[in-house]
């Protein structure tokens, strides 16, 4: 509980309409996109300037009050979940595009700018911003940096970390960090990469310089249907092995296809699995790649292959994939979206194992994901009103993440760890790695005031969960407080 004196001081830093602490005003901020996790914040602040952000951080640091930064609230791992006794720092009002430089192919934007708004603004120069999460119409660039978001086109063009040049960020005690460079490389430690994907635990971002790309001369999509999910999974690796680097390579299973077709009428054939493979570039390059992709798909056992013959058809094919998440939401009262990444060669095995786990847990799952980079998004269907189903869905999701680790992959692709996957961090990393993560955190935030309790588990938590070896009653790191 925040003290009245602290709240009174906080109100002196901001206009009255930028400080919310009435219960009905706080309710919209009690969760991010993972609505199964909820906690009403003590107070919400919505600064309108960078100077206000710095002042809020200085005040919170002086009073040892925790701060949770939040962008558009579309995150899917409870990374922006409010923490008791903390200030929820919402950056949505910092939403200005400050500059676009068509010669340098960069844009300088505030963290609350929507992902899609960058490409819309850059279109006047025939440029665009490549990372495109499915939520790009709503998610903000500050959140994309915090989670190192990807999207359909990250297979060819990289994740957020590969598409930004500079950051302005503020430390927990209100000091400015200017990180990165306008040049190709920057001297010193690569703090730009360190802050990207740090989930609001190291600093608060107030400005991002993003890289822009010229729009390709031509883009074309091939759609392929399969009578077996494993065949479709194998075809993904075959396309890459043939030397084609698609701009996007996405996969949907039968349940996701049915949901998307009923929702947007994309013209999809009914099949056990569907691949969408987009290639882009200059005209001759695209023609050659389309030919190769079709040859590979035929050899991989596709039962039907269609090539979009117009821009309208290309967009219709993508409309179904882009709408798959809301479409699956019509199949059950609730779904739980997982996010793990595996080596492409493991796709057939892991998809079959997810099917077996679905039967074991008695919960249906729709698979729609970035197949080219092995980033899975199983959507576990459940009904939160049925006692025990949410817990069963969470256990099912945890088993999928552990399966990803067993297959040589990771527990996250683009959604971050947040609170959702903190247990599985103990399966992903051993004590030495986790200890180094805590050291990095301590270098930026020794009192653990920024987004506390997220992303990196305490070692005793791993021991409680059974993910740390205990021999003869002796735990490693005896200096740590125990349960």
N, C-alpha and C positions, 0 to 999 in steps of 0.2 A: 504494500500500500504506500503510495507516494504521499509525502507530508503536505499539508496545506501551504506551508511556507515555500516549499519547492514549486508547487503549482503556481503560486502567486508570482514567483520570480520568473517562471517559464512564460507566463502571460505577458510579462513586460518585454519579451523579446520578439513577439509576433503580434500582428493584428488579431483582434478578438475572434474573427471568423476562421482563423488558422489554428485554433486550439480547441479540441473537442474532448469533453469529458462527461457529457450527459449520456446516460446508458443507451438511449435510443440512437444517439449519434455514433456510438462505439460499435454497435452490433454489426454494421457492414464490414468491419475490419477484424472480426473475430477469427477468420480463417483466410488462407489463400486458396488456390485452386483445389487443394486436397481438403474438401469440406468435412471429411470424417474426423479431422483433428480441429478442435475449436477451443478458444480461450479469449474471453473478452479483455481487451487492453485496458490498462488503467487510464491512459490518456493518449490521444492521437494528436500529433502536430503535423501541419502541412505547410512547410516553409515555401516562400515564393522566390527567395533569392539564395545565392550561395552563401552570402554573409550570415543569413539567418541559420543556415545549416551549421556553420562554424560556431556560432554563438550557442546554439542548442547543445552541441557536443561539449563545448567548454563548460557549460553549466552542469550537464550531466556528469562529466568527469569530476568536477569540483565536489559534487554531492554524492559521488560513487553510485550513481543511478545507471542501470543498464539501458542500452539503446538497441532496438531492432529496426533496421532499415527495411523499407518496403517500396516496391515500384507499383505496377498495375495490379498486383495481387493474383496473377495468373499462374504462379509457381505451383508445382505438383508434388512437392516433397515436404510441405510444412516448413519450408525455410524461413518464411516471413510470419510464422505463427507467433502471436504476441506472447511475451513472457511476463509472469507476475512481477509487479513492482518495477516495470520497465516503461520507457517512453517508446511508442511506436512512431517512427520517423518516416512519414509517407512523402515520397519525392515526386508524386504525380503532377504537382503544379510546376515543377521545373521541366517544362515541355516545349522549350523554344529550339528551333533549328537556327543556330547562330550564323553559320556560314557554309556555303558550298563552293569549293574550288574545283572547277571542271578541269583545269590544267594539271593540278596535283592529284585529281581524282580522290578528293577527301571531302568529308562533311564534319563540321563541329556541332555537336548536339548536346542538349541537356539530358539527364538520365530518364526523365519522364516522357521523352519522345517515343511514340509507338514505332515498332520495328517497320511496319509497312509504310508509315508516313515518310520515312527516309527515302525509300525508293520512289514514292509518289513525288516528293520534292525534287529528287535528282532526275526524274524522267525528262524534265525540260532540257537536260544536257545529254540525253540518251545514255544515262548512267543508272546503276542500281546498286543496292546493298545486298550481298549474296546470302548470308545466313537467313533462313526463312522458317522459323518454328511454325508448327500448325496454328499456333495462337497469334501469329504475326499481326493480325488485324487489331489485337488488343494489347499484347505484351509490350513492355517498354525496353529500351536499349540498356538502361541501367540494370534491369533484372537479367537481361541476356548476358551482360558481362559478368554479373554475380554468379550465374549458373553455367557460364560458357556454353550457351545454347547452340544447337545445330539446326537441323531442318532437312527438308528434301534435298537441297542442293549442296549439303556439306560434304558429300562424297567427293565431288570434284573441286569445290571451292573452299572447303575447310570450315572449321567451327568459328565461333566468335573470336577466339584468341588469334586466329590467323587473319582476321579482317578488321582489326583495330590498330591504330598507330600510337595514340596517346591517351592518357587519362589525367584528369584533375580529381584528386581525392583528398579527404580530410581524415586525419588520425583521430583516435578516440579523445585526445585532449585538444582537438581543434586546430591542429597544425596542417598546413597545406603541403600535399605531395604532388609534384608534377612529374609524371612518369611516361617514358616512351620518347619518341622523336619523330620529326618530320622526315628524317633521313631513313634509309633502308634499315639501318641497325642503330642501336643506342649503346653507349658504353656502360660499364658497371654490371651489377647483377640484373637479371631479367625480372624486374619487379612487375612489369606489365603482365607477364605470364603468371606470376605468383598471385596477383590480385584477381586475374580473370579466373572465375570459378571458385573464388574464396568465400562465397555465400555470405557476404556482409559481415565477416568475422574479423577482417583486418583493417578496413577503412571504409569510409562512405564516399561513393563516387558522385561527383557533381558535373562532370563534363567528359564527353567521349569524342575522340576524333576517329571516325570510321573510314575505312577504305572503300572506294566505289569502283565498280567495274563497268566497262562498256557493255551495252546490251548486245548479245550475240546476233550475228547476221540472220541465223535461222535456228530454230529449235523444233524438234519433232519427237513424238512419243510412239513407242511400240507397246501394244497391250498383248499379253500372252496368258492364255488359260491353261491350267493343268488339272489332271484328275487325281493328283497326289501332292500333298504339301511337301513331302521330302524331295520330289522331283523339282518342284519350283525352287526349293532351297538350294539344290545342287546347281540349277541353272544360273543362279546369282554368281557363284564362283566361276562357272564356265565363261560367263560374259567378261568378267574381269581378266580371266586367264587368256582370253582371246585378244587382249590388248586394247580393249575399249574402256575408257573411263567415262561412264555416263554422268550427265549432270544430275540425274536423279534415278534411283533404282529402288522402287517401293514394292511391298508385298502385302497382300490381304488374303485371309483365309475365308472359307465359305460363309461363316457367320458374319464377318465384316462386309463381305461382298453383298450379301442379302440385305443387310442394314443400309449400306450406302446406296444401293440401287433403289430401294423403296423410298429413300429420303430425297435423293436429287435426280433420279432417273438418268444416270450417266450412260446407260446403254451397255452395261457390263453383261457378259455371258455368265450364266451360273456355272460354277466350277468349284473344285476343292481349294484352289488357290489361283491368285491372279498376280501377275507381275506387270508393273508399269516401268518402262525403261525410256528415259528421255536422254537424247544426245543433242548437243548444241555446238555452235562454232560457225566457221565459214561454210558456205554452201556445199563445196566439194567434200569437205571433211564429214559433214553430216550425212551426205548420201552414202559415202563409203562405210561409215559406222552403222547406219541403219541396215545396210546389206549384211554386214557381219553379225549384227545382233539377231536378225531374223534367222540366219543360218545356224547360229548357236542355239537359239530357242527351239528350232525344229529338231536339231540333234539331241536336245535335252528332253524331248518328249512332250512338248507343248501340244495341246489338242486343238488350239485355235490361236491364230496370230492376226492382229489387226494393226495397221499403221495409220495414225491420224493423217488424213489428207487435207486438212484445213486447220487454221488457227482455232476456229470455233470448236472443232472436234477435239483438238489437243486440250483446250481448256475444259471441255466437258469430261474428258477422261480424268483430268486432275481434280475436277470438282468433286467427284465421288470420293477420291482419296482424302482431299482436304476436309471433307465433311464427315469422314468416317467416325470421328470421335463423338460428335453430337448425334450421329445416326445410331451408333451402338447404344447411346443413352436411351433410345426408345425401346430397347429390348428388355430392360429390367429396371426396377426402381432405382438401382444404384449400380455403378461399376467402379472398380479400383484399377487405376492405370499404373502398371509397373514400367520400369525403365532400366534395362540392363543391356550390356553389350558383350558380344561374343565374337571370336574369329569366324569369318564367313564360312570356312570349311566345316564348322560345327553346326551350321543352321539345320540340316536335316535331322541330326541326332537330337538337338535341343528342342526342336519343334515337336518331335515325336514324344519326348519326355514331358513336355508341357501338356500334351494330350493325355498322357497317362496320369499326370498329377491332377488334371481336371476331373478325371473319373474317380481318383482316390478321394478328392475333397468334395465331390458331388456338386461342383460349381462350374457352370459353362464359362468358356473363355473365348474371346474373339481376338485374333492376332492381326494387327495392322502396324507396319513398322518400316524403318529405314533399312531395307535388306542389304543394300550395297555396303554400308559400313557396319553391318551386324548389330544395329541398335534396335533391340526388341521393345515393343510396347504391347504386351499382353493385357487385354482389358478383361478383368475378372468380374463376372456378373453376379450380383447378390441383392438381397433385400435387407436393408438395415433395420426394418421393422420386425424381422424375424429374429428372435433371440439367438445369439451365437453366430449369426451368419457373417457379421462384420469381422469378428475375431477369426472365423474360419478363412475368410478372404485374405486377411492380413497374414495368417500362417501360410496360406497358399502362395501369396506374393513373396514371402520370405524364402520359401523353398525354391521359387524360380530364380531369385537373386543368387542363392547359394549354388544353384545349378549353373548359372553363368560363370561363377568363380571356378567351379570344378572343370568347366569347359575351357578354361584359360582366358576368360573375359573379365568384366568388371561389373560392379553392382549399380553403376549409373552410366548413362550416356550423355544426357543433356538436361536432366531434371534436378541434378544435385542430390545431396544426401539429406540435408535438412534434419528433421526429426524422424522422418519416415524410415530411413535406412540405417540409422545409427547402430543398430544391433549388427547388421551385416558388415559394417566397417570392421568389426572384430574378426569376421571370416575372411575379409579381403586382405587385411594387414596384420602383421605380427607386432608384438610390443615395441621392438626397436623403431619401426616406421611410425607408429602412433606417438611414441615419445618425441621423435623429431617434429612431427606435426604440432605437438604442444609447444615445443621450443619456438617454432615460427610464430605461433599465436602469441606467445609471451613477449616476443621481440616487438610486436606491434601493439599489443594490448595486454600488459602484464596483469591487470586486475580483472580481465575477462568480462569486460562490460559490453562489448559488441556482440550481439546475437548469441548470448551465452546458452550453452547446452545443446548447440546444433553441430552437425557435420562431423566432428571428431569426438569419439567417445572417451571418457575417462577409462584408464586401464582397469579400475576395479569393476566398472560396468561390464567389461568383457569377461572378467572372472565370474561375476554374478550370472552372466548369460551362459557360462560354460564354454566360452570360446578362448579361454586362456588356460594353459596347462598348469595344474596344481599337483605337485609331487610331495608326498609325505606331509601334507598339510601346509607346505611352504609355498607361498606365492612369490613370483619375481617382484621386484620393486617394493620391498617391505616398508620403505619410507612413506608410501602413499596411504592415505586413510582408507580403511576397509569397511565393508558392509557389516 
